[in-house]
Each structure stands twice: as structure tokens, then as C-alpha cells.
């Protein structure tokens, strides 16, 4: 199954995340199919940038977003409206 989830990057105690489309069996920091956004929770306010067109395309193909990514997508849609 293909999932849309967060990929942790950054140094110790300074994480930032890439929102990626990946095989559900891949490691958290493993290979991914495509990057569709970023999320930086350390900045005030939190910085999130998503390509909603790519996200919709992957969801249309059957990709399942994780709970956290689903929340980020909802916030991004509200901000763009």
C-alpha cells in the first residue's frame, strides 16, 4: 500500500519533516516515491508547505495519508480558502 507520511530530517532536538509518498513497508527515513511538501514544527508559527494538487493526485490513486498528514492537509486547505 502507498502511504503519504512524514519523513523525519534535521539534527537531534531540531527536527523538520518532509511530507512524502512512500511504500508503507519502507523505513521512516527510507526511500520514497515523491516529496509533496514540508513541515517544520520548530518555527513559530509552524511552517507547513504542501502541494495540494499532488496530494489530491496521489489520494486519487489510492494513497492513504497518515493521521498527522491528514491533519496537515486539512489545515492547508483551510489556509488556502
ABEGO torsion letter per residue (X at the ends): XBBBBBBBBEBBGBBBBBBBBBBAABBAABBBABBAEBBBAABOBBBBBBBAAAAAAAAAAGBBBBAAAAAAAAAAAAAAX
